[in-house]
Amino acid sequence: MFFKTEKLSKAFGGVQAVHRVDLEIERGDICALIGPNGAGKTTFFNLVTKYFEPDEGRVFFKGEDITRLPPQEICKRGIARSFQKVNIYPKLTVFESVQMSLLSQKGESLRMFRSAKSMLREETYEILNHVGLIEHADILGDALSHGDKKRLEVAITLGNEPELMLMDEPTAGMAPEETSATMELIGQLAEQRGLTVFFTEHDMSVVFGIAKKIIVLHQGSIICQGKPEEIRANEQVQKIYLGEE
Amino acid sequence: MEKILPFLKSKWWLLLILFSIVGPLALGTFWVHVATEVLIMALFAMSFNILYGHMGQLSFGQAAFFGTGAYGAAMMMTKTGAPFLVCLLAGTLVGGLWALITGYLCIRLAGIYFAIMTVVVSQSTFYIIFNWYSFTGGDNGIQGLLPPPVLQGPFAYYYFSLAIVITAIIIYRVILNSPFGLSLYCIRDNIDRSIFVGIKVRRHMHIAFVIAGIYAATAGVLFAPFKRSVVPHMCDWTTSGNAVFMGVLGGVYHLGGPILGAVVWTFLDAFVTGFTEYWPIIVGFILLLVILYMPGGILGLLYQKFKGLRHPAK
C-alpha cells in the first residue's frame, strides 16, 4: 500500500475537525480531497505532515507507520506539501528557495565549509524550468506576483523530490486562466516525475478536470470516495456540496 | 580610471585589510588603543549578528559568552600559568561550552520568548560570577592580566587582534555562504516552511547559537588581557545591549554591518567621552535616529541609495 490512513482523528476544543478518516491512495494517482469550507481538508493535511499531532489513528507510507515521526523525517521519507496561503521565503531569491529544499533533501544542509552557490545548480534550474520560473531565478520571493509565488510554492515542494505531493489549494487566489495553467502544470509534473498528487481544491471544474479519484469530506468525516463520475452521480454529495456551489 | 573602478569594486576588502595594517602606524598610542577595541567589539557584534541578522532571533544574552570567555581566559592565566595562547583557547572553549548548555534552553523558543530567555541566561551568568566570590573574585573581578611581553605594547596587541579578527571574518563569510548559512536564512525568513522542507530547525539553531557563543567568547578572551582585568559587569545584559546597538547601527542584513557598527560606535565613544560625560544620552539619540530613519542600519541605507550593489538580504 502506497499511502493509507486509519481512523485519523483530531478535535479542537469540542469541534471534531477530522473524524476517523480511513483512506488509501495508490502510487501514481492524482487524487482530490474536496468538501465545503471547514470540512477538515487542511487539518487532514496538517495531521499527515505532523503540523498537528493526531488525537488518534495512524498514517502509513510505503508500508511504514509514520504517525510518530517528526515533520522533517516525513519529508525525508518522500511526502512534501505546499500550503494554501503563500508560504515562501520573502528575502531569499527564487533560486535559493528551491535550492534549499534540494540541499535539505540530500542531507547537505549542515555543511559549513563549502559554498552553497555551486551546489545542485542543474537540479535547481531544472525545477525552475519545469514550473516556468527560470527567468525569475534571481528575484526575491517577495517581489514575485501572486501567481508566481504560488508557482514558487510548488517549486519549493518539488525540491524535496517527493513521491507523494500534498497540495493545499494550489490555485487559491488565482485568476481563471492562471488556474487552468497551474493545473495543467501539476498534471505534467505528475506524469514527468512519476509523482502521486493529493490536492484540495474548491473549484469543481478544476477537480473534475484532473482528478482520477475524489474523496469528499464533510464535517470531518469521509462521506464518499471514488471516480469522478461516481462522485458526480452521488446524491448525498450533490445535496451537501455540489448543491451549494 | 576605467581599470581602477572595477578593481576597487571587487577588491575593496583587500584595500580595507591593507588600510587596517598600515593605518594605525599614523596614529598615536591612544587611537591605536581605540582601534584595538574596535576590532574586539566587531567580533562581539558579529556574534550578535549571526543570531539576529542571519537566523532572525534577537539575542540580549551575548554578554554571557563574552564574559565567560573572558573569565575562562583570566582564570587560566592567574590560576594555572599556562601559556598565553592556551589560556585564550581555553576561554573560548569555556564560552562555547556555556553556549552549548544554555543554547539548549534558548533554541526551544523563538521571537520575544527567545529574547527573554537570552536575558535570563545573561543575568544568571552575571549573578553566578558576581556571587561566587571564592572562585571568581566576585565584584572585585580579576586584575593583573598581562599578555606576554611581546604583546604588551599597543601596536603589538593591535596586530595580534587584527590577525584573529580577520581570520574570524573569513570563517564567518565562509559559513554564511554555505548550505548551513542558507538554512539559517530560511529559518529567519520562515521557520514553518523550513520545517516542512526537512530542515532540522532546532539543530541548526543550536549550532548557530554555539558558533555565535564562540565568537562572543573570542571577543571576551581578547578583551581581558587588553583591559588587563575582568569584571562581572562584562556578563551583564547592558553589555549585550552594546552588541545589539552596534549590529543595528551598522546594518544587520550585511556581513560588514557589525564591523561598521563597531567602528562607528567605538570611535564615537572615544571621541564623545573626551568632552562630555553624557555619552549615554547621545547613544540614545543616535539609536532613535537609526530606528526611525534607517531601519537597515548605515549599510542598509547605503545599499538603498546605490541600488543593485548587491543582494539586499545579505
Interface residues (C-beta under 8 A of the other chain):
Chain A: T49 Y51 P71 Q72 C75 K76 A80 R81 F83 N87 I88 Y89 P90 K91 L92 T93 E96 S97 Q99 M100 S101 L103 S104 Q105 E108 S109 L110 R111 M112 F113 R114 S115 A116 K117 M119 L140 G141 I156 T157 G159 N160
Chain B: V174 I175 N177 S178 P179 F180 G181 L182 S183 Y185 C186 R188 D189 N190 D192 R193 I195 F196 V197 G198 I199 K200 R203 H204 I207 Y253 H311 P312 A313
